[in-house]
């Protein structure tokens, strides 16, 4: 029977949560795994309540299964909530022989590894009543039934018909308190329609048909089964009554056991409290022990670190003595270098990240760093002062000894091997000075450059003076193309090869020396630059071997590795500025040699230019900047000097204009051929461009002057002057034009000018001798452009009779006219060798003109009796 108070308590518990739900059914259950748990107090008592909630949105009503538990005060409180719409399975466990334990399966449980809720009822009636309520709600609200496993549906339907539960309703009277009135409520279960489907009914009928029950009607069978059920229940009740005293003993034993368990639980609670305090005390003791142990370890590590720091801060006495007052003699340089290495390492070790950042602000560290900086400053100042004085004294000693320089009658090659050997002694010292104080190298570099510059300039001056004095060469005149000497005379051509050899010797000796000095200076003064001497470049001596004094410095960095400068951090700009100061002034002696060679033979500028270009092409663009600049300046100086010679030659050519009368071949034409041949002999290496520019300027001036001379004289003799001189130019330069492209270009230009002058001169002679004949032909040609050929014979002065008169007048005595034309051509020429070729051109030109005249006459006048071209050709060939 439902307990009204239980429903009211459930409703109150649910209402306390704020949910507006109506309790439809409630019943007490036990949550457990077996039948024995529901009989004792060890089972977990729970209350199951079926609730419903009307929907306010017009959709389907909702139903829930709520699980309530008892709090410590015996008050019900909600524990769990299941939605009946997710109920998918109702299973009565077969391992419970009473049939009171069942499992509800929901399809929305998230954790499928957790077993579904299992409940145990007090008896079969409670189970059937609860399950029927659940099934009816599912059918009414959701129009579906969960799967039922382990229970006979027919048995439940029969039980529902026979058991109509009585529910107590509250009835309030007008004059008194509320009373409870028992009311019977039928549980309407339609087996055929509700609980059993058509397929299940058919299966049941087939199953029943397989057994012979001895009955023919279902009512009789039902009655029989009911009687057997009552008999079984009576037997069960009897057996329970007989075993009542056993149950009482079991209950008493369980009560006693519960009391023992309660006492044991109290004792365990007490012991647990004591153990908790003991654990806390032990943990506190262990914590203090760990702190003490950690403090001990930290103190030990701190002492070790302090010992290491003190070792770093200690300055060895022997190093301090070397740094503050030691000598810089060669025998003590090893100790000085060791002191430098120690000082650099000590300063480096007191810097982050080599030193822990926490030590940087310690007073001892700051004081020691200041002391090391003071030591560094003292040592750098002492070493710099010593090296400046050392460089100056070393160079002064060499300058004072005349045996180091060239003397009268003896050219001496500068030898700096001893100088470099002495400097190498202090190469490591300079390297360490750079690592200690980079700015200290600036004054040292300047002092070295100033001292060595005096030595190099003295060596170059003495060598250049003795080189000029010992070179014997006849001076060639600078006047090559002057017209005052007569056309057949040529300037003296003495051998001046010794001049070029002297200049080459100057470069051979000093350019490798300057490159080696630049390379030595760069490495010795710790410039971070690539190697300055290119492999196989002009730093080789005349025998092709590298100079003995161009040795590696053997400079090592403080770690003991060979110095390999990084090109990314090169100091080429600073190096070239220092090299400018080191080598400045030495170029004047090179210029003096160039000026001396120019005075002896200006054409030697060509060979000197080639020699300079060869040395220049062997220099790297980024190597020995001053040496490359010196070679460029020398090349420019030689080009300027040669340009002066070319300009003077052009002025000599232009002076020919001032002569009142010029006859025959001008004097500068054959002289230029001699000059060009000499210039070709002097060409070396890359001097072709220089010579070609000179050719261009000279020949252009020659042709321009020739044209001016021809125009300023007798107009009748202008073409004679042109053709004779252009012919002479071609004859004199024929061999050179075959091998020199620039002269070949001017050769063709002269040939074209010659042909044009010949054409004009021959045309004038032919026209002058046969003027009427060819004038008649010209008039016919002009009229041919305006009138038809048939009309020309009817024009005034162009009739056939006029044609016959002109032909008779011009061609009668043709042999005399041709001889006169030959004599005229011969009389005007000054060069007899040109007459045969000019006469051939004259005859050819005359035949071409006469052939054109004959063709015109045949076209206009028809068959006129005039000599044919073949007759005229035979006549000319016979004369």
Secondary structure by P-SEA (a helix, b strand, c coil): cccaaaaaaaaaaaaaacccccccbbbbbbbcccaaaaaccccbbbbbbbbbbbbccccbbbbbbbbbbbccccbbbbccccccccccccccccccccccbbbbbbccccccccccbbbbcccaaaaaaaaaaaaaaaaaccccccccccccaaaaaaaaaacbbbbbbbbbcccccbbbbbbbbbbccccccccccaaaaaaaaaaaaacccccccaaaaaaaaaaaaaaaaaaaaaaaaaaaaaaaaaaaaaaaaaaaaaaaaaaaaaaaaaaaaaaaaaaaaaaaaaaaaaaaaaaaaaaaaaaaaaaaacccaaaaaaaccccccccaaaaaaaaaaaaaaaaaaaccccccccccccaaaaaaaaaaaaaaaaaaaaaaaaaaaaaaaaaaaaaacccccccccccccccaaaaaaaaaaaaaaaaaaaaaccccaaaaaaaaaaaaaaaaaaaaaaaaaaaaaabbbbbbbccccccccccccccccccaaaaaaaaaaaaaccaaaaaaaaaaaaaaacccccccccccccccccccccccccccccccccccccbbbbccccaaaaaaaaaaaacccaaaaaaaaaaaaaaacccaaaaaaaaaaaaaaacccccaaaaaaaaaaaaaaaaaaaaaaaaaaaaaaacccccccccccccaaaaaaaaaaaaaaaccccaaaaaaaaaaaaaaaaaaaaaaaaaaccccaaaaaaaaaaaaaaaaaaaaaaccaaaaaaaaaaaaaaaaaaaaaaaaaaaaaaaaaaaaaaaaaaaccccccccccccccccaaaaaaaaaacccaaaaaaaaaaaaaaaacccccaaaaaaaaaaaaaaaaaaaaaaaaaacccccccccaaaaaaaaaac
